């Protein structure tokens, strides 16, 4: 496979948010997710807010961060409640918050309201912990290229740390083209998280080469096992 040694296994693991956001995820599933995250050395686990206390207990003593979602998956909740949700998540132990942009407002031209919505989430999270990272989910499959660029600008101006391609619940996930576009839009020092449909090693490496410095995937374990297998069979 081309670029199979692009990153070491540990380096790749350190870019992955090990994710389980399915509505039928059980506590047993979440415990297994945490176990895998610790075993493989993932950057974070990403779960729905109700599981933050459980994940906090499971990850105590590890370096794995707790990531959660706000306004998920539509981004269309009351702005004040999205801010409250973000603050509550951080108080419960989340160190990263992935918030969905209000896409309907955005498509309707209510850009000030969209930015204010995002800024309120950032501020609420940082009031609880100034080190919290906030990622703005754009749902790029619903936006044209110019809209993606404008959405990136709003996320930056709202004080977020990352833009993220997708919820994984939309009609499309991350693409190489979108990741490259987002990277150009936000510049080299801002975060870009690719999420949605990243299920194998080549897809993961492609997203990183395109400009992603974080990956959201539920296939992190199999991706790293694939990486190990490829390195093991290399000659010499």
Secondary structure, 3 states (H helix, E strand, C coil): CCCCCCCCHHHHHCCEEEEECCCCCCHHHHHHHHHHHHHHCCCEEEECHHHHHHHHHHHCCCCCEEEEEECCCCCCCCHHHHHHHHHHHHHHCCCEEEEECCHHHHHCCCHHHHHHHHHHHHHHHHHHCCCCEEEEECCHHHCCHHHHHHHHHHHHHCCCCEEECCCCCCCCCCCHHHHHHHHHHHCCCCEEEEECCCCCHHHHHHHHHHCCCEEEECCHHHHHHHHHHHHHCCCC
